[in-house]
Amino acid sequence: MTEPHGKEHDHAELARAAGRDVEHVGPVLDGELIDDTLPQPRSRTASRRVVSWRQRCGAVAGRLWRSGPVLRSRSLVAYRVRKVPHDVLRLVWFVLRGNWRWLVKFWNWATYADLRADARRARLAGDADARRAAQELIRSDATARWAKLGIVLRRLVITLRVAAPVAAVLWLVDSVMDRADMWPWLADVYVGVNTAWSVVTVTVPLLLVLVPVVWAVAAAFEGRDRTPGAGWLVRPDRDDADSWIDERMISKALAHLGISPLDRFYKDGGELVYTVAARKDGDGTFAQVRLPMGVTADMVAGRRSKLAANLGRASLETWPTKGDEDGILDLWIADKGVLRGGAGGWPLVAEGQVDVFDGVPFGLSQRGLVINAPLIGVNWLIGGRPGQGKSAALRTLLLGAALDPTAELWVFVMGESPDFDPFAPRLSRYRMGMDDSVAEAATQALADLLAEMERRGKILGEQPGRPPKVSRKLADKAGLGLHPLVCGIDECHELFQHPTYGKKAAELAVRLIKRGRKYGIVLLLATQSPTRDSIPREVTRNVSCGVAFSVADQVANDGLLGSGKYAAGIRATDLRINTDRGTCVAVGITDETFELVRTFYVPFEDGADDVSPVIARAVALIEEMGRAVESSARPVIEAAPVVDHLADVDAVMDGQRRVRTQVILTRLARHNPGEYDGWAFRDLTAALTVYGIAPGKSDGHKVIRAEDVAAALADRAGDDTDGDGREAGRDPAGTQGLLPERPLTESPASDQREYGSGTPGTHRQPDPNRAEAGVIPGPAKVPPCLPRRPDEGR
């Protein structure tokens, strides 16, 4: 370390005395040399780094120590340590019992106990032939045994007679001769003998230690309890230790259900076949059982309460359902008390974005896994008793859709409920209330959705390759208007039972559910009155995802989940009011037959509002993408301008005879980015296939030939019969399949020509009256709309 000394003035005076001019160079510092090899003091920064690294390692170790698997392992080890004396005594008993079982088996083999028992039974039954056959088997087997023993002894004697003289000669030679004086091959023999002897001297003591251990393990395995698995070795100290689920427990529970065919099966000594052994499945245990003849899975599901009691579970924790066949029982049993806890907070409540094509986080399954509920391609029917969570579930789905910036949302609440008021900034249409105007607006919205469905169908038909449904790629193209459109109707039974608009709304909803799924139009219905009168039967039959919270009876259960679900054991009637609030039975949301879902809850009540921040984030996402909330105006039915792909390809050929397809795609993207951006080879091929053009090959590359494009343009020009671009025999693009704007309620004119029936290819006789008027008979074409005569109705 250096240290300032402050003696520069004295040094200057001494220098002047020596007759030299001195230049002031600042303070002179005195110091000492430091050996770098000596230990250096640690800097505070390095110390802080070491401390920070240690803290991070400690934090990671702490999280690992408190993690679920480590906690379960720690509890298991602690449980086994406490049970060590009991386990040791149990293993000793297993070893003793295993040796006893081996002794019994040896005694039965040595004394022919089984054959002697057969002879005894034959003697008691008076069957001389059977008795004589058993005795002959005993004699023949005894003769064979003694013959085998004689063969073994004879071979042993021969081996000793050969080996003993050889060993004696080798010992004698080794005694009288030195190894160095022996022939090399003889010395090698003695080396091999010594090596073998060394191996024996090492192996034998090891075997003397291992053989008793192996013997004890094998005896313990032989003497173990005759029950499936070794659950006593891994069973932790937990609440359901008295009802640990395994095949033995399931078999005992099924044996006491009071099903007559099953009782007879057990009485005859039958054992159930487990096609899937009891195994851990999420927060419970799953097993699959092949039921005996005369027993169906529905019979077991009908005694669900008794089965749950036999297994030591609540009915809600026991789910027997039908497997792939009527005789296969799928049984899932939850761990005790695991379904009492909620699903926790919604994963997207603080951050995150959604792609509705991938689904929306909806809740936790009975196995404890997060369910990403589908939206695109499905429709939902949610129901249950009041206050059990149906509106909250609908709100969760709509919140997920709101976090997709491309989605358009409509909401109609058929009642005075503010559950969806925070959604207003994100909604394109929103009406709430119990008056007729709300019902009229909801019915009009369904009609508009049908019109939008027709428009989207025509747009899809004009896309390259004629895609069968809306995809993420098509939805991202703003000019097409194929973005996801989600319409939620809460308390929909009020709409379907409306005296004026109910019937029409039901018809529109059924048509929309049947056909609107592939066009990116989603209908979400929620009701607290799922009866035959309140929900149209066709809605229940065609809806993809059914969700049932606690319901009162079988009718409501099957009205939400589908016909036959109650009989199959899929029952929301077992959900308890208030106790199981937020828990529902759902079908269609995963590949499983059903799911018991603990739905996520996003609070919107007094003192808690997590919905408004999510909606604000959703609106901000739309603004970041440079978009805007879709207009709530009525959708326009007219199709978007049609792009002439053939003309565009001809334009970008630039007069060249052959152009590679990659170059064509690049030029098309520059020519019209909104249409061709993102096009691939298959899109170009699909667009040209319509005109009979297929890319050819030149110098190993796919190319488009100018003569093919020119021929296709010439053919199309030759097929045009009108100057407006219509093809022969076709209406202009964009007008095919349009429905009239208003229903045809007028009756046809009295003098309107009536066409007779006939088959294609027949000729109709000319009308003489019309011939006189100068009208030449020809093929009749029925106009889409018949005008009224000016004097009609006067």
Secondary structure, 3 states (H helix, E strand, C coil): CCEECCCHHHHHHHHHHCCCCCCCCCCCEECCCCCCCCCCCCCHHHHHHHHHHHHHHHHHHHHHHCCHHHHHHHHHHHHHHHCHHHHHHHHHHHHHHHHHHHHHHHHHHHHCHHHHHHHHHHHHHCCHHHHHHHHHHHHHHHHHHHHHHHHHHHHHHHHHHHHHHHHHHHHHHHHHCCHHHCCHHHHHHHHHHHHHHHHHHHHHHHHHHHHHHHHHHHHHHHCCCCCCCCHHHHCCCCHHHHHCCCHHHHHHHHHCCCCHHHHHHHHCCCCCEEEEEEEEECCEEEEEEECCCCCCHHHHHCCHHHHHHHHCCCHHHEEEEECCCCCEEEEEEECCCHHHCCCCCCCCCCCCCCCCCCCEEEEECCCCCEEEECCCCCCEEEECCCCCCHHHHHHHHHHHHHCCCCCEEEEEECCCCHHHHHHHHHCCEEEECCCHHHHHHHHHHHHHHHHHHHHHHHHHHCCCCCCCCCCHHHHCCHHHCCCCEEEEEECHHHHHCCCCCHHHHHHHHHHHHHHCHHHCEEEEEEECCCCCCCCCHHHHHHCCEEEECCCCCHHHHHHHHCCCCCCCCCCCCCCCCCCCCCEEEEECCCCCCCEEEEECCCCEECCEECHHHHHHHHHHHHHHCCCCCCCCCCCCCCCCCCCCHHHHHHHHCCCCCEEEHHHHHHHHHHHCHHHHCCCCHHHHHHHHHCCCCCCEEECCEEEEEHHHHHHHHHHHHHHECCCCCCECCCCCCCCCCCCCCCCCCCCCCCCCCCCCCCCCCCCCCCCHHHHHCCCCCCCCCCCCCCCCCCCCCC
